Amino acid sequence: MKATLAQFWNDEDGITALEYGLIAGMVAVALIVAVGAFSGSLKSMFEDLGTKLDTARAGTTTGGGGGAGG
């Protein structure tokens, strides 16, 4: 019984998994904070990109019917 308890006490496999879990949790919190801090600028950047893409698409649809065929 003592040997089993000593083996359980000295086993560090669970500790390593716990450490990885804590690190993953901290990374997730850091990402959430970063996204929250930059959400306004990210939103305006993507809105600007969408406007530019709409403008570019509108410019290409008014072009001639070029192409081979006839």
C-alpha positions, 0 to 999 in steps of 0.5 A: 500500500505504501509503495502504491501511495508513493508511486502516486505521489511521485507521478508527475504526468497529471501535473504536466497536463494541468500546466498545459491546460493552464497555459492554454487558458492564459493564451485564450484569455490573452486572445480575448483581451486583444480582440476586445482591445482592437475590435473597433479598429478591426471593424473599421479596417474590414468595413473599408476593405469591403467598400474598396472591394465593392467599388472594384467590383462595380468598376469591373461589371460596367466594362465591355463584353470583351472575350473571344467568340463571335 
